[in-house]
């Protein structure tokens, strides 16, 4: 009889412990090295997890990582990196057993992307360590993501030498990816004192490869910068480190435009833009409008001889 009581007490203790683990999560520091190895093998970038890594079993299977940094191994000063306070991924148990992870929700809290501001273009700052896969080399075991949420993100542009820093703050984004590979991204941000709202729609290919056109539609509402919302559509494709934007057409309010653009991200970002506007109105407050000085009639105008043009 006493043995039954001891066994009953032991079983009760195990049940209580199991319930607590289901509620608070299971410590899983052993997962850190496995996650780091998988990310580095897939991207070539070094993943550092300074905080804790935990597995949650209730209300769904989830993995949470705290204090995460993604950085290129050759980036010594840390000027080109991504830092995240926490990342949580909810995964279906059936997809884990099948070997094809299905992430139902991915929540990224306070990510900050640090981007260096360079004076001049040079060779690739951080060349990719792994060549992009061709059309038939896609990784079938890469996780599929159904829903992505970004909370309180930021992009920081800085030049350590000149002590120049610009930021885009308050980035909140919600991305939903349907079974038909339709992507819808909505969100808001703040550039200085100007609020921004964006709405992006795209059709993702089954396997993303270079020089593959992706139809994209987007809307941008920027009070204080534009007098009317901007809406446009284009076909975007990747050509190595260059993002090509072809067939660009849209309107700012009722002012139509068309053209093309490209962004070279190999070192200092180089943006080329060719747009044909029927009419474009930019909003500018009297407080920020530049002051125009009249030239003195006896003062000789400045010469522009020998001036050179530089890309921004």
Rosetta blueprint (number, residue, H / E / L):
1 X L
2 X H
3 X H
4 X H
5 X H
6 X H
7 X H
8 X H
9 X H
10 X H
11 X H
12 X H
13 X H
14 X H
15 X H
16 X H
17 X H
18 X H
19 X H
20 X H
21 X H
22 X H
23 X H
24 X H
25 X L
26 X E
27 X E
28 X L
29 X L
30 X L
31 X H
32 X H
33 X H
34 X H
35 X H
36 X H
37 X H
38 X H
39 X H
40 X H
41 X H
42 X H
43 X H
44 X L
45 X L
46 X E
47 X E
48 X E
49 X E
50 X L
51 X L
52 X L
53 X E
54 X E
55 X E
56 X E
57 X L
58 X L
59 X L
60 X L
61 X L
62 X E
63 X E
64 X E
65 X E
66 X E
67 X E
68 X E
69 X E
70 X E
71 X E
72 X L
73 X L
74 X L
75 X L
76 X L
77 X L
78 X L
79 X L
80 X L
81 X E
82 X E
83 X E
84 X E
85 X E
86 X E
87 X E
88 X E
89 X E
90 X E
91 X E
92 X L
93 X H
94 X H
95 X H
96 X H
97 X H
98 X H
99 X L
100 X L
101 X L
102 X E
103 X E
104 X E
105 X E
106 X E
107 X E
108 X E
109 X E
110 X E
111 X E
112 X E
113 X E
114 X E
115 X E
116 X E
117 X L
118 X L
119 X L
120 X L
121 X L
122 X L
123 X L
124 X L
125 X L
126 X L
127 X L
128 X L
129 X L
130 X L
131 X L
132 X L
133 X L
134 X L
135 X L
136 X L
137 X L
138 X L
139 X L
140 X L
141 X L
142 X L
143 X L
144 X E
145 X E
146 X L
147 X E
148 X E
149 X E
150 X E
151 X E
152 X E
153 X E
154 X E
155 X E
156 X E
157 X E
158 X E
159 X E
160 X L
161 X L
162 X L
163 X L
164 X E
165 X E
166 X E
167 X E
168 X E
169 X E
170 X E
171 X E
172 X E
173 X E
174 X E
175 X E
176 X E
177 X E
178 X L
179 X L
180 X L
181 X L
182 X E
183 X E
184 X E
185 X E
186 X E
187 X E
188 X E
189 X E
190 X E
191 X E
192 X L
193 X L
194 X E
195 X E
196 X E
197 X E
198 X E
199 X E
200 X E
201 X E
202 X E
203 X E
204 X L
205 X L
206 X L
207 X L
208 X L
209 X L
210 X L
211 X L
212 X L
213 X L
214 X E
215 X E
216 X E
217 X E
218 X E
219 X E
220 X E
221 X E
222 X L
223 X L
224 X L
225 X L
226 X E
227 X L
228 X L
229 X L
230 X E
231 X E
232 X E
233 X E
234 X E
235 X E
236 X E
237 X E
238 X E
239 X E
240 X L
241 X L
242 X E
243 X E
244 X E
245 X E
246 X E
247 X E
248 X E
249 X E
250 X E
251 X E
252 X E
253 X L
254 X L
255 X E
256 X E
257 X E
258 X E
259 X E
260 X E
261 X E
262 X E
263 X E
264 X E
265 X L
266 X L
267 X L
268 X L
269 X L
270 X E
271 X E
272 X E
273 X E
274 X E
275 X E
276 X E
277 X E
278 X L
279 X L
280 X L
281 X L
282 X E
283 X L
284 X L
285 X L
286 X L
287 X L
288 X L
289 X L
290 X L
291 X L
292 X L
293 X L
294 X L
295 X L
296 X L
297 X L
298 X L
299 X L
300 X L
301 X L
302 X L
303 X L
304 X L
305 X L
306 X L
307 X L
308 X L
309 X L
310 X L
311 X L
312 X L
